[in-house]
Amino acid sequence: MARRKRQQATVSKMRHLITKLNPKSPISEQYRTLRTNMQFASVDDNVQTLLVTSSGPSEGKTSTISNLAVVYAQQGKKVLLVDGDLRKPTLHYTFRFDNLKGLSNILVGDTSIPDAINNTDVEGLDVIGSGPIPPNPSELLGSKKMEKFIEDVKQFYDIVLFDAPPVLAVTDAQILANQCDASFLVVRSKATEYEAAQKAIELLKPARARFLGAVLNDRDKKAANYYYYYGS
């Protein structure tokens, strides 16, 4: 009984990637629009490392960045998706791999980058999970080893995407934003409070990473023709 409950809990955390399962759907098209807008927004800058965060939990940042990674790979780019949430990681549920080795192992020197990479069934897309949850996430993300990790992976991938913790919960997203080229915020329709989103933007804007804008997630399809929006 206990084993069955654990299996059910794991299945409930699995996310389906609409851009992989149904690439011709209207929602998949909006992810491609998001990708295009990202490219237009950074036309004068070389954005090779991109961070996504949210103001709080359960706003859809992991689903957004996972589908964005898929559409980048479908464009023919070599993509690395990294779980930078060293507190409550979820990418291993989305892509269904164990989380025994990942970013935390790389940063403490327990494993190499190639050994931590998980290949996916999407051509051109690799994923690195968070690895075991460390006692000092902020220190690891702000370390020289993190800088070296980013420089190393940039040599082999066209774009590196980081899934970061909510920006209002901990300082991790701000720290990681200082290591990346650009960032954007995911907000959930009828869930994210305006003041929380505004505060998150204020915290991200001073970072080294250029703040590209926000994605409105879970918009009522009856109220609009688009499910995902992108805007500054």
Secondary structure, DSSP 4 states (H G I P E B T S, - for coil): -HHHHHHHHHHHH----HHHH-TTSHHHHHHHHHHHHHHHHTTTS---EEEEEESSSSSSHHHHHHHHHHHHHHTT--EEEEE--SSS--HHHHHT---SSSHHHHHHTSS-HHHHEEE-SSTTEEEE---SPPS-HHHHHTSHHHHHHHHHHHTT-SEEEEE---TTT-SHHHHHHTTSSEEEEEEETTTS-HHHHHHHHHHHTTSSSEEEEEEEES--TTT-S-S-EEE-
